Amino acid sequence: MPVTEAPTFGAAPARPAHAMRHIVASRDFREGFVEMLPVAISLLPFGAVCGVGAAAAGAGWLGSLGLSALVFSGSAQIVATQLLVVDAPLAVIVLTAAVLGLRLLMYSAAMAPLVRPLSRRWQRAIAFALSDQLFAAAVTRFARDDDRLGAARHFAGCGACLWITWQAACMAGFLAGNVIPAAWSLDFAVPLCFLALVAPLFRDAPAVLAAVAAGIAVLALAHLPMKLDLIAAGLIGIAMGTAADLARDRWTRR
């Protein structure tokens, strides 16, 4: 009697197109799509600013669309466009974007036990779309019941809504950035948006000290080649913030 392999839960059928239609037509997918609409709409201004930043950096429409479609991270796109403007090396841009995405490692660690019963294709799709908003929605749904495939379809609906809306917002911003006269100087929107992202993090002394140390370092090390002052300043800021946090913990234990 031949030995059969145990089926993988959520494995994709032989025909990918048929499988995709089946997923999109499911109730879980539709519920996830509708649930994520308010969040997606709230991100429209941020996506538009990312598109304006891509236009200000001199990117073409295909490059702008590729950046938003593949990176799918507002903070990483903002920083990448800023570094492109100052002609930073590609390695510095990639490394900086990777550092900004380190928080996703914690999300992945939390999601790993929940998606383990799913097929490899499902796991890879969830890993690609994982973000702050989708993580919150996914954890809630996965914890609600044991229907892992239904939760995966719900996640796919949430991810599709957020991803499609984000591409539309970024492209609208890119088109606006190319149509609006250069005299309007929309370049300020990118650093202003970045400051809006960073400012809420300055809630305690370690965060403030890290920002001050990084700011001083980037000015003092401006002579370094290949824009390495940005990497060095970031590492100095992280070291300062960590040291301040450890010192605060020791002080409070006394």
C-alpha positions as CSV (number, residue, x, y, z in Angstrom):
1,M,0.0,0.0,0.0
2,P,1.6,3.3,-1.0
3,V,2.4,5.9,1.6
4,T,0.6,9.2,1.1
5,E,1.9,12.5,2.5
6,A,-0.3,14.3,4.9
7,P,-2.0,17.2,3.2
8,T,-0.8,20.7,4.1
9,F,-3.5,22.8,5.5
10,G,-4.3,25.7,3.1
11,A,-2.3,24.3,0.3
12,A,-2.9,25.9,-3.0
13,P,-4.8,24.0,-5.7
14,A,-3.1,23.0,-9.0
15,R,-4.5,26.1,-10.9
16,P,-3.3,29.3,-9.3
17,A,-5.9,31.5,-11.2
18,H,-8.7,29.3,-10.0
19,A,-7.3,29.3,-6.4
20,M,-7.1,33.2,-6.5
21,R,-10.7,33.5,-7.6
22,H,-11.8,31.1,-4.9
23,I,-10.0,33.2,-2.2
24,V,-11.3,36.5,-3.5
25,A,-14.9,35.1,-3.6
26,S,-14.7,33.8,0.0
27,R,-16.6,35.5,2.8
28,D,-13.5,35.8,4.9
29,F,-11.7,37.8,2.2
30,R,-14.6,40.2,1.7
31,E,-14.9,40.8,5.5
32,G,-11.2,41.5,5.7
33,F,-11.3,43.9,2.8
34,V,-14.2,45.9,4.2
35,E,-12.7,45.9,7.7
36,M,-9.5,47.4,6.5
37,L,-11.1,50.2,4.4
38,P,-11.2,52.9,7.2
39,V,-7.5,52.3,8.0
40,A,-6.6,52.3,4.3
41,I,-8.5,55.6,3.7
42,S,-6.7,57.2,6.7
43,L,-3.3,56.4,5.0
44,L,-4.2,58.1,1.8
45,P,-2.4,61.4,2.7
46,F,0.7,59.6,3.8
47,G,0.8,57.6,0.6
48,A,0.4,60.8,-1.4
49,V,3.4,62.3,0.4
50,C,5.4,59.3,-0.5
51,G,4.5,59.7,-4.1
52,V,5.4,63.4,-4.0
53,G,8.8,62.4,-2.5
54,A,9.4,59.9,-5.3
55,A,8.7,62.6,-7.9
56,A,10.9,65.1,-6.0
57,A,13.7,62.5,-6.1
58,G,13.5,62.4,-9.9
59,A,12.0,58.9,-10.1
60,G,10.0,57.8,-13.1
61,W,6.4,56.5,-12.8
62,L,7.6,52.9,-13.1
63,G,10.3,53.4,-10.4
64,S,7.9,55.1,-8.1
65,L,5.3,52.3,-8.5
66,G,8.0,49.6,-8.1
67,L,9.2,51.2,-4.8
68,S,5.7,51.4,-3.3
69,A,4.7,47.9,-4.6
70,L,7.7,46.0,-3.5
71,V,8.8,47.9,-0.3
72,F,5.2,48.5,0.9
73,S,6.4,50.6,3.9
74,G,5.7,54.3,4.2
75,S,8.6,55.0,6.6
76,A,11.1,53.1,4.4
77,Q,9.9,54.9,1.3
78,I,10.2,58.3,2.9
79,V,13.7,57.6,4.0
80,A,14.7,55.9,0.7
81,T,13.6,58.9,-1.3
82,Q,15.4,61.3,1.0
83,L,18.6,59.3,0.6
84,L,18.1,59.2,-3.2
85,V,17.9,63.0,-3.2
86,V,21.3,63.3,-1.6
87,D,22.8,60.6,-3.9
88,A,23.4,58.1,-1.1
89,P,24.9,54.7,-2.2
90,L,22.4,51.9,-2.8
91,A,23.9,49.8,0.0
92,V,23.2,52.7,2.5
93,I,19.6,53.0,1.3
94,V,19.0,49.3,1.6
95,L,20.6,49.0,5.0
96,T,18.7,52.0,6.3
97,A,15.3,50.6,5.1
98,A,16.2,47.2,6.6
99,V,16.9,48.8,10.0
100,L,13.5,50.6,9.8
101,G,11.8,47.2,9.2
102,L,13.4,45.5,12.2
103,R,10.2,45.8,14.2
104,L,8.6,43.3,11.7
105,L,10.9,40.6,13.1
106,M,8.8,40.8,16.4
107,Y,5.6,40.7,14.4
108,S,6.9,37.7,12.5
109,A,7.9,35.9,15.7
110,A,4.4,36.4,17.1
111,M,2.7,35.3,13.8
112,A,4.9,32.2,13.2
113,P,3.1,29.8,15.6
114,L,-0.3,31.0,14.2
115,V,0.6,30.4,10.5
116,R,2.6,27.2,10.9
117,P,-0.3,24.9,9.8
118,L,-0.7,26.9,6.6
119,S,1.1,26.1,3.3
120,R,4.4,27.7,2.3
121,R,2.6,29.9,-0.2
122,W,0.3,31.3,2.4
123,Q,3.1,31.9,4.8
124,R,5.1,33.8,2.2
125,A,2.1,35.9,1.2
126,I,1.4,36.8,4.8
127,A,5.1,37.6,5.4
128,F,5.2,40.0,2.4
129,A,2.1,42.0,3.4
130,L,2.8,42.1,7.1
131,S,2.7,45.6,8.5
132,D,1.6,47.4,11.7
133,Q,-2.1,47.6,10.7
134,L,-2.3,44.1,9.3
135,F,-0.6,42.6,12.3
136,A,-3.2,44.0,14.6
137,A,-6.0,42.7,12.4
138,A,-4.4,39.3,11.9
139,V,-3.6,38.6,15.6
140,T,-7.2,39.4,16.5
141,R,-8.7,37.1,13.9
142,F,-6.2,34.2,14.4
143,A,-6.8,34.3,18.1
144,R,-10.6,34.3,17.7
145,D,-10.9,30.7,16.4
146,D,-9.0,27.7,15.1
147,D,-10.0,28.2,11.4
148,R,-6.5,29.0,10.2
149,L,-7.4,29.0,6.5
150,G,-10.3,31.3,7.1
151,A,-8.0,33.6,9.1
152,A,-5.5,33.6,6.3
153,R,-8.2,34.5,3.8
154,H,-9.3,37.3,6.1
155,F,-5.7,38.5,6.2
156,A,-5.5,38.4,2.4
157,G,-8.6,40.6,2.2
158,C,-7.1,43.1,4.7
159,G,-3.7,43.1,2.8
160,A,-5.3,43.5,-0.6
161,C,-7.3,46.5,0.6
162,L,-4.3,48.2,2.2
163,W,-1.9,47.3,-0.7
164,I,-4.2,48.5,-3.5
165,T,-5.1,51.7,-1.7
166,W,-1.5,52.4,-0.9
167,Q,-0.5,52.0,-4.6
168,A,-3.3,54.3,-5.7
169,A,-2.3,57.0,-3.1
170,C,1.4,56.8,-4.0
171,M,0.7,57.1,-7.7
172,A,-1.7,60.0,-7.1
173,G,1.0,61.8,-5.2
174,F,3.6,61.0,-7.8
175,L,1.4,62.5,-10.6
176,A,0.6,65.5,-8.5
177,G,4.3,66.0,-7.8
178,N,4.9,66.1,-11.5
179,V,2.0,68.4,-12.4
180,I,2.3,71.0,-9.6
181,P,4.7,73.7,-10.6
182,A,8.2,73.4,-9.1
183,A,7.9,77.0,-7.7
184,W,5.5,75.5,-5.1
185,S,8.5,73.6,-3.6
186,L,6.7,70.5,-2.4
187,D,10.0,69.0,-1.5
188,F,9.4,70.1,2.1
189,A,6.5,67.6,2.4
190,V,8.8,64.6,2.6
191,P,11.0,65.7,5.5
192,L,8.0,67.2,7.2
193,C,6.2,63.9,7.0
194,F,9.3,62.1,8.3
195,L,9.4,64.5,11.3
196,A,5.7,63.7,12.0
197,L,6.6,60.1,12.1
198,V,9.5,60.5,14.4
199,A,8.2,63.2,16.8
200,P,5.8,61.0,18.7
201,L,8.7,58.7,19.7
202,F,10.3,61.4,21.8
203,R,8.4,60.5,24.9
204,D,11.2,59.8,27.4
205,A,14.8,60.8,28.1
206,P,16.6,57.9,26.3
207,A,14.7,58.6,23.0
208,V,15.6,62.3,23.3
209,L,19.2,61.6,24.1
210,A,19.4,59.2,21.1
211,A,18.0,61.8,18.7
212,V,20.4,64.5,20.0
213,A,23.4,62.2,19.8
214,A,22.5,61.1,16.3
215,G,21.9,64.7,15.2
216,I,25.3,65.9,16.6
217,A,27.1,62.9,15.1
218,V,25.7,63.3,11.6
219,L,26.9,66.9,11.5
220,A,30.3,66.1,13.0
221,L,30.9,63.2,10.6
222,A,29.6,64.9,7.5
223,H,33.1,64.5,5.9
224,L,32.8,60.7,5.7
225,P,32.6,59.3,2.2
226,M,29.6,57.4,0.7
227,K,27.2,59.1,3.1
228,L,28.5,56.8,5.9
229,D,27.8,59.6,8.3
230,L,24.1,58.5,8.2
231,I,24.9,55.0,9.2
232,A,27.5,56.0,11.9
233,A,25.1,58.6,13.4
234,G,22.3,56.0,13.5
235,L,24.6,53.6,15.4
236,I,25.7,56.3,17.8
237,G,22.1,57.3,18.4
238,I,21.1,53.6,19.1
239,A,24.1,53.2,21.5
240,M,23.3,56.4,23.3
241,G,19.6,55.5,23.7
242,T,20.4,52.0,24.9
243,A,23.0,53.2,27.4
244,A,20.5,55.8,28.7
245,D,17.8,53.2,29.0
246,L,20.0,50.8,30.9
247,A,21.2,53.6,33.3
248,R,17.6,54.5,34.0
249,D,16.7,50.9,34.8
250,R,19.6,50.6,37.2
251,W,18.6,53.9,38.9
252,T,15.0,52.8,39.4
253,R,16.0,49.5,40.9
254,R,17.8,51.3,43.8
